[in-house]
Amino acid sequence: MISIRFIHADQTVQDIQTTPGQSLMKAAVDANLKGIEADCGGSLTCATCHVMIDAPWAALLPPPVPDETDMLDFASSPVLPTSRLSCQVRLTPELDGMVVRLPPTQH
């Protein structure tokens, strides 16, 4: 199992447990996490699953593909250097304990 801590914009915390291999977005949606809309269902055609990944986990991720970087231009909240689309973050055992910050809005 992988533990992930989500920190909402109001600083409330929600911890989830999930299995490796799925996307961060899918894990969040399956856990009924508020704050990740995932309007496109993970097809990389929206930016409603925008998250910010805390160090040191951000450095463990592969760099975003150009389509992800382009789509982040449409995020409704400011994009930070650690911003990612959660549909593009594949969960691996190395990401256990990852801290993910949610923007104030996805729309």
C-alpha positions in Angstrom: 0.0 0.0 0.0 1.0 3.6 -0.6 0.1 6.4 1.8 -0.6 9.8 0.3 -1.3 13.0 2.3 -3.4 15.7 0.5 -3.4 19.2 1.9 -6.3 21.3 0.9 -6.0 25.0 0.2 -7.6 25.7 3.6 -4.9 23.5 5.2 -7.2 20.6 6.1 -5.5 17.3 5.6 -6.8 14.1 4.1 -4.8 10.9 4.1 -5.5 8.0 1.7 -4.2 4.5 1.2 -3.9 3.1 -2.3 -2.1 0.6 -4.4 0.8 1.1 -6.7 0.3 1.3 -10.5 -2.6 3.7 -10.8 -2.6 7.4 -11.3 -2.7 9.8 -8.5 -5.9 11.2 -9.9 -7.6 7.8 -9.9 -6.5 7.2 -6.3 -8.0 10.5 -5.3 -11.2 10.0 -7.2 -11.6 6.5 -5.8 -11.2 7.9 -2.3 -13.9 10.6 -2.9 -11.3 13.3 -2.4 -12.8 16.8 -2.8 -10.5 19.2 -4.8 -9.6 17.0 -7.8 -12.4 17.4 -10.3 -10.9 15.2 -13.1 -13.4 16.4 -15.7 -11.8 14.6 -18.6 -11.3 11.3 -16.6 -7.6 11.3 -17.1 -7.3 11.8 -20.8 -5.0 14.8 -20.6 -7.6 17.2 -22.1 -8.3 19.5 -19.1 -6.4 20.8 -16.1 -9.0 20.0 -13.4 -6.7 17.6 -11.6 -3.9 20.2 -11.0 -1.9 19.5 -7.8 1.4 20.6 -6.4 3.8 17.8 -5.2 6.0 18.5 -2.2 9.7 17.9 -2.1 11.3 15.4 -2.1 8.7 13.5 -4.0 8.5 16.0 -6.9 12.1 15.1 -7.7 11.2 11.4 -7.9 8.7 11.9 -10.7 9.7 11.8 -14.4 9.5 15.3 -16.0 6.1 16.2 -17.5 5.5 15.5 -21.1 4.9 18.6 -23.3 1.1 17.9 -23.5 1.0 18.1 -19.7 3.0 21.3 -19.6 0.7 22.8 -22.2 -2.4 21.8 -20.4 -1.2 23.3 -17.1 -1.4 26.7 -18.9 -5.2 26.3 -18.6 -5.1 25.6 -14.8 -7.5 28.0 -13.0 -5.1 28.4 -10.0 -1.5 29.6 -10.3 1.0 27.0 -11.5 4.1 26.5 -9.4 7.3 24.7 -10.3 6.0 21.6 -8.6 2.6 21.7 -10.3 1.5 18.5 -12.1 -1.7 17.0 -13.5 -2.5 14.2 -11.1 -3.7 12.1 -14.0 -0.1 12.0 -15.2 1.5 10.9 -11.9 1.8 7.1 -11.8 2.0 5.8 -8.2 5.1 3.7 -7.4 6.3 2.3 -4.0 8.9 5.1 -3.9 6.1 7.7 -3.6 4.9 6.2 -0.3 4.2 9.1 2.1 4.0 11.7 -0.7 2.5 15.1 0.2 0.2 16.6 -2.4 -1.1 20.2 -2.1 -4.5 21.1 -3.7 -5.2 24.4 -5.3 -8.0 26.6 -4.1 -10.1 25.8 -7.2 -10.0 23.7 -10.3 -12.5 25.8 -12.2 
